[in-house]
Amino acid sequence: MLSIFILVVSTIALLYLFMQLVKAKKQGRLLQTLRDLLIIVLAILMTAAIFYIGFRFFRAF
């Protein structure tokens, strides 16, 4: 259940960031928004990796 919640929140965050990316392109702030997008994607990947490692660790016991 927690995984589904994280997936939904992450998807909403990515959609919001893509909308901001389109808006920033019109305002000329594209590189700043791309940097923010990269940070969020890396945070999501790190969260997924931590959950995967934790799942594998506890499954071993």
ABEGO torsion letter per residue (X at the ends): XAAAAAAAAAAAAAAAAAAAAAAAAAAGAAAAAAAAAAAAAAAAAAAAAAAAAAAAAAAAX
